[in-house]
Amino acid sequence: MAGPILIGAAETTIPRGWWIVLFAVLIVALPIAGVGERPAGLRYAAFAVAVVSSWAVVLTAPSMGLLPVLLVLTAAVSVYIVPLRVGFAVVGLNTAVLASVMVQRAGAVTEAVIVTGFYLLIQLATLLSSVTLIREQRMRRELTEAHIELQAATVLLSESARTAERLRISRDLHDLIGHQLTVLTLELEAARHREGERAREHVDRANRVARDLLADVRATVGELRAESSDLTEALRQVVRDLPGLEVSIDVDSHVRVGEEQTAALVRAVQEIVTNTIRHADARELRIEVSSDGSGAVLAAVDDGRGACEPVLGNGLRGLTERFEALGGDVAFDGGEGFRVTARVPAS
Protein backbone atom coordinates (compact mmCIF):
# COMPACT_ATOMS: atom_id res chain seq x y z
CA MET A 1 0.00 0.00 0.00
CA ALA A 2 2.96 2.35 0.58
CA GLY A 3 4.99 0.87 -2.28
CA PRO A 4 4.24 3.51 -4.94
CA ILE A 5 5.36 6.32 -2.62
CA LEU A 6 8.44 4.46 -1.41
CA ILE A 7 9.67 3.91 -4.98
CA GLY A 8 8.76 7.43 -6.07
CA ALA A 9 5.80 6.49 -8.29
CA ALA A 10 3.35 8.61 -6.26
CA GLU A 11 3.62 12.15 -4.89
CA THR A 12 3.21 13.40 -1.31
CA THR A 13 2.39 16.85 0.06
CA ILE A 14 5.61 16.81 2.08
CA PRO A 15 9.11 15.83 1.00
CA ARG A 16 9.14 12.10 0.25
CA GLY A 17 12.02 11.52 2.69
CA TRP A 18 9.98 12.96 5.56
CA TRP A 19 6.98 10.87 4.54
CA ILE A 20 9.13 7.73 4.60
CA VAL A 21 10.33 8.73 8.09
CA LEU A 22 6.71 9.03 9.26
CA PHE A 23 5.87 5.65 7.76
CA ALA A 24 8.94 4.08 9.42
CA VAL A 25 7.95 5.59 12.78
CA LEU A 26 4.52 3.98 12.41
CA ILE A 27 5.98 0.59 11.51
CA VAL A 28 8.36 0.70 14.50
CA ALA A 29 5.89 2.11 17.05
CA LEU A 30 3.15 -0.49 16.49
CA PRO A 31 5.26 -3.53 17.50
CA ILE A 32 6.64 -1.66 20.51
CA ALA A 33 3.09 -0.89 21.63
CA GLY A 34 1.51 -4.26 20.96
CA VAL A 35 4.16 -6.98 21.25
CA GLY A 36 5.85 -8.31 24.39
CA GLU A 37 5.82 -7.39 28.06
CA ARG A 38 6.83 -3.74 28.33
CA PRO A 39 6.04 -0.99 30.86
CA ALA A 40 2.52 0.37 30.42
CA GLY A 41 3.76 3.93 29.98
CA LEU A 42 6.05 2.94 27.13
CA ARG A 43 3.27 0.99 25.40
CA TYR A 44 0.81 3.88 25.68
CA ALA A 45 3.38 6.35 24.34
CA ALA A 46 4.29 4.05 21.44
CA PHE A 47 0.61 3.55 20.58
CA ALA A 48 -0.02 7.31 20.63
CA VAL A 49 2.94 7.82 18.29
CA ALA A 50 1.61 5.09 15.99
CA VAL A 51 -1.86 6.65 15.85
CA VAL A 52 -0.60 10.17 15.16
CA SER A 53 1.92 8.97 12.55
CA SER A 54 -0.81 6.96 10.78
CA TRP A 55 -2.88 10.16 10.53
CA ALA A 56 0.11 12.06 9.17
CA VAL A 57 0.86 9.33 6.62
CA VAL A 58 -2.73 9.36 5.33
CA LEU A 59 -3.12 13.16 5.35
CA THR A 60 0.08 13.76 3.37
CA ALA A 61 -0.60 11.21 0.61
CA PRO A 62 -2.77 12.72 -2.18
CA SER A 63 -3.35 9.33 -3.82
CA MET A 64 -4.17 7.34 -0.75
CA GLY A 65 -4.93 4.02 -2.40
CA LEU A 66 -5.05 1.45 0.40
CA LEU A 67 -3.23 3.63 2.95
CA PRO A 68 -6.42 3.96 5.11
CA VAL A 69 -5.82 0.31 5.98
CA LEU A 70 -3.19 1.67 8.38
CA LEU A 71 -6.01 3.35 10.29
CA VAL A 72 -7.83 0.02 10.43
CA LEU A 73 -4.64 -1.58 11.78
CA THR A 74 -4.27 0.92 14.62
CA ALA A 75 -7.91 0.41 15.55
CA ALA A 76 -7.50 -3.38 15.58
CA VAL A 77 -4.45 -3.40 17.86
CA SER A 78 -5.84 -0.76 20.22
CA VAL A 79 -7.75 -3.32 22.31
CA TYR A 80 -4.47 -5.07 23.16
CA ILE A 81 -3.01 -1.85 24.55
CA VAL A 82 -5.69 0.55 25.81
CA PRO A 83 -9.23 0.18 27.24
CA LEU A 84 -12.07 -0.50 24.82
CA ARG A 85 -13.52 2.99 25.15
CA VAL A 86 -10.19 4.43 24.01
CA GLY A 87 -10.30 2.07 21.04
CA PHE A 88 -13.70 3.42 20.03
CA ALA A 89 -12.31 6.96 20.39
CA VAL A 90 -9.44 6.01 18.06
CA VAL A 91 -11.97 4.69 15.54
CA GLY A 92 -13.87 7.98 15.73
CA LEU A 93 -10.75 10.08 15.27
CA ASN A 94 -9.51 7.86 12.43
CA THR A 95 -12.86 8.30 10.70
CA ALA A 96 -12.72 12.06 11.18
CA VAL A 97 -9.23 12.18 9.63
CA LEU A 98 -10.32 10.04 6.70
CA ALA A 99 -13.50 12.10 6.21
CA SER A 100 -11.54 15.34 6.10
CA VAL A 101 -9.18 13.89 3.49
CA MET A 102 -12.04 12.55 1.38
CA VAL A 103 -14.01 15.80 1.52
CA GLN A 104 -10.96 17.73 0.25
CA ARG A 105 -9.91 15.27 -2.46
CA ALA A 106 -12.98 13.35 -3.60
CA GLY A 107 -14.78 14.52 -6.67
CA ALA A 108 -18.23 13.78 -5.23
CA VAL A 109 -19.70 13.93 -1.75
CA THR A 110 -21.39 10.58 -2.30
CA GLU A 111 -18.08 8.90 -2.97
CA ALA A 112 -16.55 10.48 0.12
CA VAL A 113 -19.44 9.25 2.28
CA ILE A 114 -19.26 5.73 0.84
CA VAL A 115 -15.50 5.40 1.29
CA THR A 116 -15.57 6.89 4.79
CA GLY A 117 -18.48 4.68 5.84
CA PHE A 118 -16.78 1.62 4.37
CA TYR A 119 -13.61 2.16 6.37
CA LEU A 120 -15.65 3.00 9.48
CA LEU A 121 -17.40 -0.37 9.25
CA ILE A 122 -14.11 -2.16 8.69
CA GLN A 123 -12.58 -0.47 11.74
CA LEU A 124 -15.54 -1.38 13.93
CA ALA A 125 -15.52 -4.95 12.64
CA THR A 126 -11.81 -5.45 13.31
CA LEU A 127 -12.05 -3.76 16.70
CA LEU A 128 -14.95 -5.96 17.83
CA SER A 129 -13.29 -9.05 16.33
CA SER A 130 -10.17 -8.34 18.36
CA VAL A 131 -12.28 -7.88 21.49
CA THR A 132 -14.00 -11.21 20.86
CA LEU A 133 -10.67 -12.94 20.29
CA ILE A 134 -9.21 -11.54 23.51
CA ARG A 135 -12.25 -12.60 25.51
CA GLU A 136 -12.15 -16.07 24.00
CA GLN A 137 -8.45 -16.41 24.86
CA ARG A 138 -9.10 -15.21 28.40
CA MET A 139 -12.02 -17.60 28.87
CA ARG A 140 -9.94 -20.47 27.48
CA ARG A 141 -7.11 -19.64 29.86
CA GLU A 142 -9.49 -19.40 32.82
CA LEU A 143 -11.07 -22.71 31.83
CA THR A 144 -7.63 -24.32 31.68
CA GLU A 145 -6.73 -22.91 35.11
CA ALA A 146 -10.02 -24.19 36.52
CA HIS A 147 -9.29 -27.59 34.98
CA ILE A 148 -5.86 -27.69 36.64
CA GLU A 149 -7.32 -26.66 40.00
CA LEU A 150 -10.05 -29.31 39.73
CA GLN A 151 -7.52 -32.01 38.82
CA ALA A 152 -5.32 -31.04 41.77
CA ALA A 153 -8.31 -31.03 44.11
CA THR A 154 -9.30 -34.48 42.83
CA VAL A 155 -5.81 -35.84 43.48
CA LEU A 156 -5.69 -34.36 46.98
CA LEU A 157 -9.17 -35.67 47.74
CA SER A 158 -8.08 -39.14 46.63
CA GLU A 159 -5.04 -38.90 48.89
CA SER A 160 -7.25 -37.83 51.78
CA ALA A 161 -9.64 -40.71 51.09
CA ARG A 162 -6.71 -43.16 51.07
CA THR A 163 -5.52 -41.80 54.40
CA ALA A 164 -8.99 -42.10 55.92
CA GLU A 165 -9.28 -45.65 54.59
CA ARG A 166 -5.90 -46.62 56.02
CA LEU A 167 -6.95 -45.18 59.36
CA ARG A 168 -10.19 -47.20 59.28
CA ILE A 169 -8.30 -50.37 58.41
CA SER A 170 -5.80 -49.82 61.22
CA ARG A 171 -8.65 -49.40 63.72
CA ASP A 172 -10.39 -52.53 62.42
CA LEU A 173 -7.10 -54.41 62.62
CA HIS A 174 -6.59 -53.24 66.20
CA ASP A 175 -10.07 -54.37 67.21
CA LEU A 176 -9.78 -57.66 65.35
CA ILE A 177 -6.35 -58.57 66.72
CA GLY A 178 -7.35 -57.53 70.21
CA HIS A 179 -10.45 -59.74 70.16
CA GLN A 180 -8.73 -62.77 68.65
CA LEU A 181 -5.70 -62.50 70.93
CA THR A 182 -8.05 -62.40 73.90
CA VAL A 183 -9.75 -65.60 72.71
CA LEU A 184 -6.35 -67.19 72.05
CA THR A 185 -5.15 -66.31 75.54
CA LEU A 186 -8.27 -67.75 77.17
CA GLU A 187 -8.02 -71.01 75.20
CA LEU A 188 -4.35 -71.45 76.14
CA GLU A 189 -5.10 -70.60 79.76
CA ALA A 190 -7.90 -73.17 79.79
CA ALA A 191 -5.61 -75.79 78.22
CA ARG A 192 -3.00 -75.15 80.92
CA HIS A 193 -5.51 -76.18 83.58
CA ARG A 194 -6.76 -79.23 81.71
CA GLU A 195 -5.24 -82.61 81.01
CA GLY A 196 -5.55 -85.17 78.24
CA GLU A 197 -8.25 -84.80 75.58
CA ARG A 198 -9.91 -81.84 77.29
CA ALA A 199 -6.64 -79.88 77.12
CA ARG A 200 -6.14 -80.91 73.49
CA GLU A 201 -9.56 -79.47 72.55
CA HIS A 202 -8.52 -76.05 73.87
CA VAL A 203 -5.16 -76.28 72.07
CA ASP A 204 -6.91 -77.11 68.78
CA ARG A 205 -9.26 -74.16 69.16
CA ALA A 206 -6.29 -71.90 69.98
CA ASN A 207 -4.55 -73.16 66.86
CA ARG A 208 -7.58 -72.31 64.70
CA VAL A 209 -7.77 -68.82 66.25
CA ALA A 210 -4.07 -68.27 65.56
CA ARG A 211 -4.47 -69.33 61.91
CA ASP A 212 -7.51 -67.09 61.45
CA LEU A 213 -5.61 -64.22 63.02
CA LEU A 214 -2.65 -64.73 60.66
CA ALA A 215 -4.96 -64.81 57.63
CA ASP A 216 -6.73 -61.61 58.73
CA VAL A 217 -3.41 -59.80 59.29
CA ARG A 218 -2.14 -60.82 55.83
CA ALA A 219 -5.36 -59.67 54.17
CA THR A 220 -5.26 -56.32 55.96
CA VAL A 221 -1.60 -55.73 55.11
CA GLY A 222 -2.33 -56.54 51.47
CA GLU A 223 -5.17 -54.03 51.46
CA LEU A 224 -2.95 -51.35 52.95
CA ARG A 225 -0.32 -51.95 50.27
CA ALA A 226 -2.94 -51.74 47.54
CA GLU A 227 -3.97 -48.35 48.86
CA SER A 228 -0.48 -46.78 48.67
CA SER A 229 -0.37 -43.63 46.57
CA ASP A 230 1.51 -43.21 43.30
CA LEU A 231 3.23 -39.81 43.17
CA THR A 232 3.90 -40.06 39.42
CA GLU A 233 0.26 -40.76 38.62
CA ALA A 234 -0.89 -38.05 41.03
CA LEU A 235 1.24 -35.38 39.35
CA ARG A 236 0.33 -36.52 35.85
CA GLN A 237 -3.33 -36.37 36.77
CA VAL A 238 -2.94 -32.64 37.53
CA VAL A 239 -1.52 -31.81 34.07
CA ARG A 240 -3.63 -34.18 32.00
CA ASP A 241 -5.40 -32.85 28.85
CA LEU A 242 -4.05 -29.28 28.91
CA PRO A 243 -4.65 -27.41 25.61
CA GLY A 244 -1.71 -25.47 24.20
CA LEU A 245 0.89 -26.63 26.73
CA GLU A 246 2.83 -29.90 26.67
CA VAL A 247 3.86 -30.95 30.18
CA SER A 248 6.25 -33.82 30.87
CA ILE A 249 6.43 -35.41 34.33
CA ASP A 250 9.40 -37.52 35.44
CA VAL A 251 9.51 -38.88 39.01
CA ASP A 252 12.54 -40.78 40.31
CA SER A 253 11.60 -44.23 41.60
CA HIS A 254 13.65 -43.58 44.76
CA VAL A 255 11.46 -40.68 45.89
CA ARG A 256 9.58 -41.47 49.10
CA VAL A 257 7.24 -38.83 50.52
CA GLY A 258 4.39 -38.75 53.01
CA GLU A 259 0.91 -37.35 52.65
CA GLU A 260 1.84 -33.73 53.51
CA GLN A 261 4.81 -33.78 51.14
CA THR A 262 2.67 -35.29 48.37
CA ALA A 263 0.06 -32.55 48.85
CA ALA A 264 2.78 -29.88 48.70
CA LEU A 265 4.21 -31.34 45.47
CA VAL A 266 0.74 -31.55 43.90
CA ARG A 267 0.02 -27.91 44.79
CA ALA A 268 3.45 -26.92 43.48
CA VAL A 269 2.76 -28.51 40.10
CA GLN A 270 -0.65 -26.85 40.00
CA GLU A 271 0.80 -23.38 40.68
CA ILE A 272 3.75 -23.83 38.29
CA VAL A 273 1.50 -24.92 35.41
CA THR A 274 -0.98 -22.10 36.10
CA ASN A 275 1.82 -19.54 36.23
CA THR A 276 3.25 -20.88 32.95
CA ILE A 277 -0.12 -20.58 31.19
CA ARG A 278 -0.70 -17.05 32.48
CA HIS A 279 2.67 -15.45 31.96
CA ALA A 280 5.30 -17.55 30.18
CA ASP A 281 3.85 -17.83 26.66
CA ALA A 282 5.45 -21.29 26.61
CA ARG A 283 4.71 -24.42 24.63
CA GLU A 284 6.59 -26.96 26.75
CA LEU A 285 7.07 -27.44 30.49
CA ARG A 286 9.36 -30.08 32.00
CA ILE A 287 8.88 -31.17 35.62
CA GLU A 288 11.23 -33.59 37.37
CA VAL A 289 11.04 -34.92 40.92
CA SER A 290 14.20 -36.53 42.27
CA SER A 291 15.65 -37.61 45.60
CA ASP A 292 18.61 -35.84 47.20
CA GLY A 293 19.02 -38.34 50.02
CA SER A 294 17.18 -36.28 52.64
CA GLY A 295 13.98 -35.57 50.75
CA ALA A 296 12.46 -34.75 47.37
CA VAL A 297 13.50 -32.05 44.90
CA LEU A 298 11.06 -30.73 42.28
CA ALA A 299 12.60 -28.92 39.31
CA ALA A 300 10.42 -27.28 36.64
CA VAL A 301 11.46 -25.24 33.60
CA ASP A 302 9.50 -23.96 30.60
CA ASP A 303 10.57 -22.73 27.16
CA GLY A 304 8.85 -19.36 27.55
CA ARG A 305 10.23 -15.85 27.61
CA GLY A 306 11.33 -15.95 31.26
CA ALA A 307 11.85 -12.91 33.48
CA CYS A 308 15.19 -11.37 34.44
CA GLU A 309 13.74 -10.06 37.72
CA PRO A 310 10.70 -12.25 38.48
CA VAL A 311 8.01 -10.63 40.61
CA LEU A 312 6.34 -13.20 42.85
CA GLY A 313 2.57 -13.08 42.91
CA ASN A 314 0.30 -14.51 45.58
CA GLY A 315 0.48 -18.00 44.10
CA LEU A 316 4.27 -18.28 44.07
CA ARG A 317 4.54 -16.68 47.52
CA GLY A 318 2.01 -19.19 48.82
CA LEU A 319 4.03 -21.99 47.25
CA THR A 320 7.15 -20.78 49.04
CA GLU A 321 5.34 -20.54 52.38
CA ARG A 322 3.91 -24.05 52.00
CA PHE A 323 7.34 -25.62 51.45
CA GLU A 324 9.00 -23.57 54.19
CA ALA A 325 6.32 -24.75 56.63
CA LEU A 326 7.43 -28.32 55.88
CA GLY A 327 11.09 -27.43 56.41
CA GLY A 328 11.92 -27.02 52.73
CA ASP A 329 12.61 -24.10 50.40
CA VAL A 330 11.81 -22.79 46.91
CA ALA A 331 14.08 -20.97 44.43
CA PHE A 332 13.16 -19.12 41.22
CA ASP A 333 15.27 -18.33 38.16
CA GLY A 334 13.90 -16.27 35.27
CA GLY A 335 16.94 -16.35 32.99
CA GLU A 336 16.27 -18.67 30.04
CA GLY A 337 12.68 -19.73 30.45
CA PHE A 338 11.34 -19.72 34.00
CA ARG A 339 12.75 -22.27 36.43
CA VAL A 340 11.37 -23.31 39.81
CA THR A 341 13.29 -25.56 42.21
CA ALA A 342 11.46 -26.73 45.33
CA ARG A 343 12.91 -28.96 48.06
CA VAL A 344 10.97 -30.75 50.78
CA PRO A 345 12.46 -33.07 53.41
CA ALA A 346 11.20 -36.63 53.78
CA SER A 347 8.50 -37.22 56.37
C-alpha positions in Angstrom: 0.0 0.0 0.0 3.0 2.3 0.6 5.0 0.9 -2.3 4.2 3.5 -4.9 5.4 6.3 -2.6 8.4 4.5 -1.4 9.7 3.9 -5.0 8.8 7.4 -6.1 5.8 6.5 -8.3 3.4 8.6 -6.3 3.6 12.1 -4.9 3.2 13.4 -1.3 2.4 16.9 0.1 5.6 16.8 2.1 9.1 15.8 1.0 9.1 12.1 0.3 12.0 11.5 2.7 10.0 13.0 5.6 7.0 10.9 4.5 9.1 7.7 4.6 10.3 8.7 8.1 6.7 9.0 9.3 5.9 5.6 7.8 8.9 4.1 9.4 8.0 5.6 12.8 4.5 4.0 12.4 6.0 0.6 11.5 8.4 0.7 14.5 5.9 2.1 17.0 3.2 -0.5 16.5 5.3 -3.5 17.5 6.6 -1.7 20.5 3.1 -0.9 21.6 1.5 -4.3 21.0 4.2 -7.0 21.3 5.9 -8.3 24.4 5.8 -7.4 28.1 6.8 -3.7 28.3 6.0 -1.0 30.9 2.5 0.4 30.4 3.8 3.9 30.0 6.0 2.9 27.1 3.3 1.0 25.4 0.8 3.9 25.7 3.4 6.3 24.3 4.3 4.1 21.4 0.6 3.6 20.6 0.0 7.3 20.6 2.9 7.8 18.3 1.6 5.1 16.0 -1.9 6.6 15.8 -0.6 10.2 15.2 1.9 9.0 12.6 -0.8 7.0 10.8 -2.9 10.2 10.5 0.1 12.1 9.2 0.9 9.3 6.6 -2.7 9.4 5.3 -3.1 13.2 5.4 0.1 13.8 3.4 -0.6 11.2 0.6 -2.8 12.7 -2.2 -3.3 9.3 -3.8 -4.2 7.3 -0.8 -4.9 4.0 -2.4 -5.0 1.5 0.4 -3.2 3.6 2.9 -6.4 4.0 5.1 -5.8 0.3 6.0 -3.2 1.7 8.4 -6.0 3.4 10.3 -7.8 0.0 10.4 -4.6 -1.6 11.8 -4.3 0.9 14.6 -7.9 0.4 15.6 -7.5 -3.4 15.6 -4.4 -3.4 17.9 -5.8 -0.8 20.2 -7.8 -3.3 22.3 -4.5 -5.1 23.2 -3.0 -1.8 24.6 -5.7 0.6 25.8 -9.2 0.2 27.2 -12.1 -0.5 24.8 -13.5 3.0 25.2 -10.2 4.4 24.0 -10.3 2.1 21.0 -13.7 3.4 20.0 -12.3 7.0 20.4 -9.4 6.0 18.1 -12.0 4.7 15.5 -13.9 8.0 15.7 -10.7 10.1 15.3 -9.5 7.9 12.4 -12.9 8.3 10.7 -12.7 12.1 11.2 -9.2 12.2 9.6 -10.3 10.0 6.7 -13.5 12.1 6.2 -11.5 15.3 6.1 -9.2 13.9 3.5 -12.0 12.5 1.4 -14.0 15.8 1.5 -11.0 17.7 0.3 -9.9 15.3 -2.5 -13.0 13.4 -3.6 -14.8 14.5 -6.7 -18.2 13.8 -5.2 -19.7 13.9 -1.7 -21.4 10.6 -2.3 -18.1 8.9 -3.0 -16.6 10.5 0.1 -19.4 9.2 2.3 -19.3 5.7 0.8 -15.5 5.4 1.3 -15.6 6.9 4.8 -18.5 4.7 5.8 -16.8 1.6 4.4 -13.6 2.2 6.4 -15.7 3.0 9.5 -17.4 -0.4 9.3 -14.1 -2.2 8.7 -12.6 -0.5 11.7 -15.5 -1.4 13.9 -15.5 -5.0 12.6 -11.8 -5.5 13.3 -12.1 -3.8 16.7 -15.0 -6.0 17.8 -13.3 -9.1 16.3 -10.2 -8.3 18.4 -12.3 -7.9 21.5 -14.0 -11.2 20.9 -10.7 -12.9 20.3 -9.2 -11.5 23.5 -12.2 -12.6 25.5 -12.1 -16.1 24.0 -8.4 -16.4 24.9 -9.1 -15.2 28.4 -12.0 -17.6 28.9 -9.9 -20.5 27.5 -7.1 -19.6 29.9 -9.5 -19.4 32.8 -11.1 -22.7 31.8 -7.6 -24.3 31.7 -6.7 -22.9 35.1 -10.0 -24.2 36.5 -9.3 -27.6 35.0 -5.9 -27.7 36.6 -7.3 -26.7 40.0 -10.0 -29.3 39.7 -7.5 -32.0 38.8 -5.3 -31.0 41.8 -8.3 -31.0 44.1 -9.3 -34.5 42.8 -5.8 -35.8 43.5 -5.7 -34.4 47.0 -9.2 -35.7 47.7 -8.1 -39.1 46.6 -5.0 -38.9 48.9 -7.3 -37.8 51.8 -9.6 -40.7 51.1 -6.7 -43.2 51.1 -5.5 -41.8 54.4 -9.0 -42.1 55.9 -9.3 -45.7 54.6 -5.9 -46.6 56.0 -6.9 -45.2 59.4 -10.2 -47.2 59.3 -8.3 -50.4 58.4 -5.8 -49.8 61.2 -8.7 -49.4 63.7 -10.4 -52.5 62.4 -7.1 -54.4 62.6 -6.6 -53.2 66.2 -10.1 -54.4 67.2 -9.8 -57.7 65.3 -6.4 -58.6 66.7 -7.3 -57.5 70.2 -10.4 -59.7 70.2 -8.7 -62.8 68.7 -5.7 -62.5 70.9 -8.0 -62.4 73.9 -9.7 -65.6 72.7 -6.4 -67.2 72.1 -5.1 -66.3 75.5 -8.3 -67.8 77.2 -8.0 -71.0 75.2 -4.3 -71.4 76.1 -5.1 -70.6 79.8 -7.9 -73.2 79.8 -5.6 -75.8 78.2 -3.0 -75.1 80.9 -5.5 -76.2 83.6 -6.8 -79.2 81.7 -5.2 -82.6 81.0 -5.6 -85.2 78.2 -8.3 -84.8 75.6 -9.9 -81.8 77.3 -6.6 -79.9 77.1 -6.1 -80.9 73.5 -9.6 -79.5 72.5 -8.5 -76.1 73.9 -5.2 -76.3 72.1 -6.9 -77.1 68.8 -9.3 -74.2 69.2 -6.3 -71.9 70.0 -4.5 -73.2 66.9 -7.6 -72.3 64.7 -7.8 -68.8 66.2 -4.1 -68.3 65.6 -4.5 -69.3 61.9 -7.5 -67.1 61.4 -5.6 -64.2 63.0 -2.6 -64.7 60.7 -5.0 -64.8 57.6 -6.7 -61.6 58.7 -3.4 -59.8 59.3 -2.1 -60.8 55.8 -5.4 -59.7 54.2 -5.3 -56.3 56.0 -1.6 -55.7 55.1 -2.3 -56.5 51.5 -5.2 -54.0 51.5 -2.9 -51.3 53.0 -0.3 -51.9 50.3 -2.9 -51.7 47.5 -4.0 -48.3 48.9 -0.5 -46.8 48.7 -0.4 -43.6 46.6 1.5 -43.2 43.3 3.2 -39.8 43.2 3.9 -40.1 39.4 0.3 -40.8 38.6 -0.9 -38.0 41.0 1.2 -35.4 39.3 0.3 -36.5 35.8 -3.3 -36.4 36.8 -2.9 -32.6 37.5 -1.5 -31.8 34.1 -3.6 -34.2 32.0 -5.4 -32.9 28.9 -4.0 -29.3 28.9 -4.7 -27.4 25.6 -1.7 -25.5 24.2 0.9 -26.6 26.7 2.8 -29.9 26.7 3.9 -30.9 30.2 6.3 -33.8 30.9 6.4 -35.4 34.3 9.4 -37.5 35.4 9.5 -38.9 39.0 12.5 -40.8 40.3 11.6 -44.2 41.6 13.7 -43.6 44.8 11.5 -40.7 45.9 9.6 -41.5 49.1 7.2 -38.8 50.5 4.4 -38.7 53.0 0.9 -37.4 52.7 1.8 -33.7 53.5 4.8 -33.8 51.1 2.7 -35.3 48.4 0.1 -32.6 48.9 2.8 -29.9 48.7 4.2 -31.3 45.5 0.7 -31.5 43.9 0.0 -27.9 44.8 3.5 -26.9 43.5 2.8 -28.5 40.1 -0.6 -26.8 40.0 0.8 -23.4 40.7 3.7 -23.8 38.3 1.5 -24.9 35.4 -1.0 -22.1 36.1 1.8 -19.5 36.2 3.2 -20.9 32.9 -0.1 -20.6 31.2 -0.7 -17.0 32.5 2.7 -15.5 32.0 5.3 -17.6 30.2 3.8 -17.8 26.7 5.5 -21.3 26.6 4.7 -24.4 24.6 6.6 -27.0 26.8 7.1 -27.4 30.5 9.4 -30.1 32.0 8.9 -31.2 35.6 11.2 -33.6 37.4 11.0 -34.9 40.9 14.2 -36.5 42.3 15.7 -37.6 45.6 18.6 -35.8 47.2 19.0 -38.3 50.0 17.2 -36.3 52.6 14.0 -35.6 50.7 12.5 -34.8 47.4 13.5 -32.1 44.9 11.1 -30.7 42.3 12.6 -28.9 39.3 10.4 -27.3 36.6 11.5 -25.2 33.6 9.5 -24.0 30.6 10.6 -22.7 27.2 8.8 -19.4 27.5 10.2 -15.8 27.6 11.3 -15.9 31.3 11.8 -12.9 33.5 15.2 -11.4 34.4 13.7 -10.1 37.7 10.7 -12.3 38.5 8.0 -10.6 40.6 6.3 -13.2 42.8 2.6 -13.1 42.9 0.3 -14.5 45.6 0.5 -18.0 44.1 4.3 -18.3 44.1 4.5 -16.7 47.5 2.0 -19.2 48.8 4.0 -22.0 47.2 7.2 -20.8 49.0 5.3 -20.5 52.4 3.9 -24.1 52.0 7.3 -25.6 51.4 9.0 -23.6 54.2 6.3 -24.7 56.6 7.4 -28.3 55.9 11.1 -27.4 56.4 11.9 -27.0 52.7 12.6 -24.1 50.4 11.8 -22.8 46.9 14.1 -21.0 44.4 13.2 -19.1 41.2 15.3 -18.3 38.2 13.9 -16.3 35.3 16.9 -16.4 33.0 16.3 -18.7 30.0 12.7 -19.7 30.4 11.3 -19.7 34.0 12.8 -22.3 36.4 11.4 -23.3 39.8 13.3 -25.6 42.2 11.5 -26.7 45.3 12.9 -29.0 48.1 11.0 -30.7 50.8 12.5 -33.1 53.4 11.2 -36.6 53.8 8.5 -37.2 56.4 
